[in-house]
Amino acid sequence: MKKKLFIWDIDDVLNDLTALCISTTAQALKPGIRLEDLQNNPPLAELGCTLDEYRQNLDDCRDRYLYEVPPRKEVLAFFQQYGNRFRSLTLSSAPMHMAPRSAEWVLRHFGSWLQGTLFVPSPRKNITVESQLFHSKAEAVIALDGILIDDMQKNVDSVRAAGKKAFCFPAPWNENRNMSIEEFLTKLSNELELPNE
């Protein structure tokens, strides 16, 4: 039987980058802001900033702290238990100038299972991407016939609207905000039809 292909977002799924950014670089935008305060992603209203300011803050955080961000222990344990039973790759919207760092981070922490990293780079001023394989995460998931795991509600909704499977990784800004990571991964293992051990 052909193994299912799971397509994993990196930031806020395999790691907890937004929480780190909120506790570090985002404090310059809004002192005292906490992850629990976020209801949107990007959290422009919560931080009182423009999209460009938020993206710059996120890039500053990636630049300063990405190498220090640990993998989510629950997700790593999920891969250790089940990773040989499905195929995986990552699909990130990290900007082009941060893509090499993201890819290195994935290989360092999840390289036994995730050797493929695709990017649909989010735009940045003065950075041009000359050619892209895919222009949206939905387009990639449809073309690859995979199942998306992403924290962004709009990405999940776009994939579902196209008739493909997608799951919202729990985050304060999506439909699974009240679900624990453990509950989510149990749901995912049921989708894989893996035994609960």
N, C-alpha and C positions, 0 to 999 in steps of 0.2 A: 504494500500500500504506500502511495506517495505521501511523504511527510508534508504537513502543512507549513506554509511560509508565514512567519510572524514578522511584521515590520515595526520596529521599535523606534519611537522618538528617543532622543538622548536626554536633553535637559528636562528635568522635572519628571522623568520616568526612570531612566537608569540611574540618575543622580538627583540631587535636590538643590539645583543651582539657584532657583529663585529665592528659596529660603536664605541661602548664603548671601545673595545680593541684597535682599531686604535687610538683613542684619548688619551689612557692611556698607557698601557704596551707596545704597539708596537712602541711608540716613542723612546724607547731604541734601537730598531732595525734600525729605519729610522726616525730621527727627522723631523717634519714638514709634515709627510705623512697624507693624508686625505682620507676619505672613497671614495670620488669621484675619487681618483687616482687609485682605484682598478679596474682591468679588469678581474682578475682571482681569483678563490677561490679554493685552497689556493693561496694567493698573494705572492708567493715566489720571483718572479722577481721584483715586486714592492717594497718588503721589503729587497731584497738582502740577503735572508737567506735560510737555508736548511729546508726541511719538518719537521725534528725533532725540529729545533729551533722554527719554527712557531707553532708547536703543543705545545711546552713548553710555549711559550708566551701566547697562547690561554688558556692553563690550568692555568697559573698564573692569567690571567684576570678573569677566572671563579672563581678561588679560592678567589680572593680579592674582586670581584665586583658583582658576580651573584645575591646575595641577594638584591642588590640595583637596579638591572635592572628592570625598569617598563615594564609591558606588552604594546604592541603597542596599542594605544588608538583606532585606527580604527578597529583593529581585535577584541578587547574586545567589542566594540560597535556592531560589526557584530554578535558575539556570543550572546550578550544581546538581539538583535532583532530576530535572526533566530536560535539560538542554540538548541531550543527544536524541531526543524523540521528535524534534521538529527542526525546521530550517529557520534561520533568522538573519536579518540584516537590519541596519539602522537607517533611518531617514530623518534628517535634521534640517531645520531652517536656520541654522547658525549662519551668520554672514560669511561671505567668501574669505575674508582675511582671518577669520577665526576657525574655519573648517579644518585646517591641518591639526590644530590643537585638539579639537573635538574628536577627530579620527584617532589621534594618538591616545587620547584618554580612553576611548572605547577599546582599542586593542590592548592597552595595558591592563584594564580591569575585566574585560569580557572577551578577550581574544580567542579563548578556547571555543567559543560558540559564534562569535560575531566577527567575521573577517571582511564583511562588505559594509561600506558606509556610503550612502548616497546623500546628496544635499540638494535642497531647493532653497538656495540662499535668500535670506531676507535682504531687502535693499538697504544700501547705505550710500550717503552722499559721496560722490567722487570715486565710487568703486563700480566698475562695469564688469558684468559677466557676459562674455562674448557668445557663449553657447551653453545651453542647458539641455540636459536629457529630459527633464520633466519641469513643468512650470507650476505645479501644485502637488501637494501630498496626495490628494485624491487621484490625480492623473497617474502618479507613480504606483499607487496601490492597485488601481484598476489594471494597468499594464502588466504588473508583476503577478497579478492574481493572488494577492496576499491578504492578511488580516492585520489591520492597523491597531497599534497600541499607542495612544497619544493623550496628552493632558489637555490639548486645545479642543474645546467643544466644536468649534467651526470645522476643524479638520475631520473629526469623527462624523459630524453631521453630513459633510460633503461626501464622504466615502459611503455612508449608509444610504444617502439619496441615490447613489449610483448602483445600489443593490449589492454592495459588498459588506463584509463584516468589519466592524471597528469597535474598539472598547476605549472608554474614557478612563485613563489612569487617575485615581483619586487626587483631587486638588481643590482648593477653596473656590476656584472659578469654574467648576464644571458640575455636571449632573451627579457625579459620584462623590461630592464633597463630604458626605456623611459616611462614606464607606472606608473601612480600614484597608491598608495595603494588603494585609493577610486575606481579608474577605475577597478583595479584587483578584488576587492571585489564585485563590480557590476557584473562583468563577472562571478564570482563564484555564486552569487545569481541567475543569469540567468541559470547557469548549474543546480542549485537546483530547478529551476522552481518556485522560490519564487517571490511574487509580490514586485515590487519596491514601498515602502511606503514613 
